[in-house]
């Protein structure tokens, strides 16, 4: 399987950064931009399931997690008073 397209990688600060992705056989390569000759990261995909997700879905999931974390924190703060 060969496939190339843009994708977004999650950073340490929980934001997303655009990268160029190439799948060659069972190896996945990430480049900072299209046309770069040296990859930033490479992953072997043997035994891996890939799922396409839109940025809207990621944003929705993040906001749902933030809301649930907030309610847990609010509950524990009230219980400790």
Buried (B, 14 or more C-beta within 10 A) or exposed (E): EEEEEEBBEEEEEEEBEEBBBBBEEEEBBBBEEEEEEEBEEEEEBEEEEEEEEEEEEEEEEEEEEEEEEEEEEEEEEEEEE
